[in-house]
Amino acid sequence: MTYTLEISDDLKERLDSHLEEGETHEELIEELVSMYETEGTFLQEGYSE
């Protein structure tokens, strides 16, 4: 089943800035969710505890 998710223009621009060449928004979101499920948190470049 496919769902439609509405996002703000600002969030779309943020997602666009992280897309690799040829990557879709769906692929990026899948990657982010997978990272979150594996790590329990999103990583930030340059961040360390």
QUIZIZI-V40778 format. One record per residue. RES is the residue in one small letter. BURIAL is # if it has 24 or more other ideal C-beta (glycine too) atoms within 12 Angstrom, else .. Layout:
res=RES burial=BURIAL
res=RES burial=BURIAL
//
This chain:
res=m burial=.
res=t burial=.
res=y burial=.
res=t burial=.
res=l burial=.
res=e burial=.
res=i burial=.
res=s burial=.
res=d burial=.
res=d burial=.
res=l burial=.
res=k burial=.
res=e burial=.
res=r burial=.
res=l burial=.
res=d burial=.
res=s burial=.
res=h burial=.
res=l burial=.
res=e burial=.
res=e burial=.
res=g burial=.
res=e burial=.
res=t burial=.
res=h burial=.
res=e burial=.
res=e burial=.
res=l burial=.
res=i burial=.
res=e burial=.
res=e burial=.
res=l burial=.
res=v burial=.
res=s burial=.
res=m burial=.
res=y burial=.
res=e burial=.
res=t burial=.
res=e burial=.
res=g burial=.
res=t burial=.
res=f burial=.
res=l burial=.
res=q burial=.
res=e burial=.
res=g burial=.
res=y burial=.
res=s burial=.
res=e burial=.
//
